[in-house]
Amino acid sequence: MKTIIEPFRIKSVEPIRMTTREERKKLIRDAHYNLFALHSDDVLIDLLTDSGTGAMSAAQWSAVMRGDESYAGSPSFYRFEAAVKNLMPFNHIIPTHQGRAAEAILFSMFGGTGRNIPNNTHFDTTRGNIEASGAEGHDLVIKEGHDPANMHPFKGNMDLEKLEAYLTKHGDSVPCVMLTITNNAGGGQPVSLENIQGTAALARKFDKPFFIDGCRFA
Ligand SMILES: Cc1ncc(COP(=O)(O)O)c(C=O)c1O
């Protein structure tokens, strides 16, 4: 028999409230089967999200103490900027506290009434920010992405034919092309490198800026 030991120690334990199956059935019924209407205190195992629900490493906790809260010129920012530039050679890097805050900034420029924004699948906060600006978001994931039983290896791929037809149809009302990697709202499905290149090529062909929503890149 093979024994698997997870190579870390968990140093902090947070108690959770146990519930019975009957209680859980009542709670989910009372929430009208809407997971967002549940109180997290009532949730034993959170399968809605992993955002902020996992343990932090010792290095992450100590970084909180090293963090410098200066109003300007903070070394924390320069460390962050260097880490991002190490991965992606952007000239301009704007830190935000969460993905949804970055979206609010992005769509204050790219959103607005009458605009149409394509994506493989918009995450719920992305769609929320787009629609709050007055624009419309559209999901153009490949048809295999809608079939949970399908074994296609890249079910987060953009449907490139649909995207080309979309860009032709909506013309100047499209401010940018987006691709969410991995496709969280589409079941966390991956996107192939070939599909990323194909999506970028179409964005270039139609002269649109290309944005990757990389909230799940790691
Ligand atoms: C693809 C994607 N976009 C945007 C967001 C929003 O990020 P945040 O929860 O940090 O606001 C998430 C969060 O899970 C996400 O997965």
The ligand as an SDF file (V2000), in Angstrom:
LIG
                    3D

 16 16  0  0  0  0  0  0  0  0999 V2000
  -12.2170   34.1150  -14.0340 C   0  0  0  0  0  0  0  0  0  0  0  0
  -12.4820   35.0290  -12.8880 C   0  0  0  0  0  0  0  0  0  0  0  0
  -12.6860   36.3380  -13.1180 N   0  0  0  0  0  0  0  0  0  0  0  0
  -12.9080   37.1980  -12.0980 C   0  0  0  0  0  0  0  0  0  0  0  0
  -12.9690   36.7570  -10.7890 C   0  0  0  0  0  0  0  0  0  0  0  0
  -13.2240   37.7450   -9.7000 C   0  0  0  0  0  0  0  0  0  0  0  0
  -12.1310   37.8000   -8.8530 O   0  0  0  0  0  0  0  0  0  0  0  0
  -12.3060   38.2150   -7.3060 P   0  0  0  0  0  0  0  0  0  0  0  0
  -13.0670   37.1160   -6.6360 O   0  0  0  0  0  0  0  0  0  0  0  0
  -10.8720   38.3570   -6.8500 O   0  0  0  0  0  0  0  0  0  0  0  0
  -13.0490   39.5320   -7.3070 O   0  0  0  0  0  0  0  0  0  0  0  0
  -12.7540   35.4000  -10.5000 C   0  0  0  0  0  0  0  0  0  0  0  0
  -12.8050   34.8860   -9.1260 C   0  0  0  0  0  0  0  0  0  0  0  0
  -12.8210   33.7020   -8.8540 O   0  0  0  0  0  0  0  0  0  0  0  0
  -12.5140   34.5160  -11.5800 C   0  0  0  0  0  0  0  0  0  0  0  0
  -12.2970   33.2130  -11.3820 O   0  0  0  0  0  0  0  0  0  0  0  0
  1  2  1  0
  2  3  1  0
  2 15  2  0
  3  4  2  0
  4  5  1  0
  5  6  1  0
  5 12  2  0
  6  7  1  0
  7  8  1  0
  8  9  2  0
  8 10  1  0
  8 11  1  0
 12 13  1  0
 12 15  1  0
 13 14  2  0
 15 16  1  0
M  END
$$$$
